[in-house]
Amino acid sequence: MHSEARNSSSRRPTNLSIDSELLALAKTLDVNISRSAEVGIKEAVSKKLREQWLQENKEALISSNRFVEENGLPLQKYRSF
C-alpha cells in the first residue's frame, strides 16, 4: 500500500452512497462516519490483497505443500518438538 494511503494527514474528501437508515442510526449513535468507512475500506482492501497474493502464489504454494507431503519437512531431524 502506498505511504499516502497509510498517512492519516493525507485524507481527502470523497462522496459515498450509504443506506439512509444506516446513516441516520450511525449519526444518532455518534458514530464517526468517515473513520468507520475508512476502517471498512481498509479491511476490504486487506482482504482483496490477501486473495490476490494467494492467487498469484497458488502454484508455488501447491508445489511446496506437495514437496512436504512427499518428502517431509526439510530439516525435520533438527526439530526438538
N, C-alpha and C positions, 0 to 999 in steps of 0.2 A: 504494500500500500504506500502511496506517496506520502512524503512528510507533510504536505499541506493538509491531507485528509486527517492526519493524526494530531495536528497542531490546532488546539482549540481557538487560537487567536485568528485563524483563517476562516472563520464562519462567514457564510454569505446567505442572504435571504433567498428564499425559494417559495414557490407555491405548491401546495399539496391539496389533494382532494381527500377529505376524511368524512366518514359517515357522520351525519349531523347529530344523531342521537349520542354517538360515542363522544363526539367533540363536546357536546353540552354537558354530558356526565363528567368528563375529564375536567372541564372548567369548574364545575360545581365542586369537585373534589380537590381543586387546586393542584392538579397535575400539570407539570411543566410540559406543554405540548411539544415544543422544539426539542427538548432534551430526550423526551420519551421517543419521539420519532427518530432521533439520531441513534439511540440505543437499538431500536428495532432494525434500522437500516444497517447498523454495524453488525448485528447478529446475522442478518440476511446475507451481507457481503462475506462474512467469515464462512458461513455455510456453503455459499457458492464457490468460494476459493478452495475450500476443502474438497468439495465434489470435483472441481476442475483438476486439482492436483492428483486426486485418486484416479481419475480417468486418464490423465496424461502419463501416470506411472503404473497403470494397470498391468502391463506386460512384465515390467520389472518385478512387481510385487508377486505376480503369479510364478515367475521364474524362480524367485528367491524362496518362496514357500515350497515349490516343487523340490528344489535342491535340499532343503531342510528335511522334507518328508523322506526323500530317498537316501540321504547321507547323514542325517542328524545334524545337530548344531556344530558349527566349526568351534574348535577349542573346548568341546564338551568335557574332555578329560581333565580340564583345569578348573571346572566349576566345583565349588565347595558346598553346593546346596542341591 
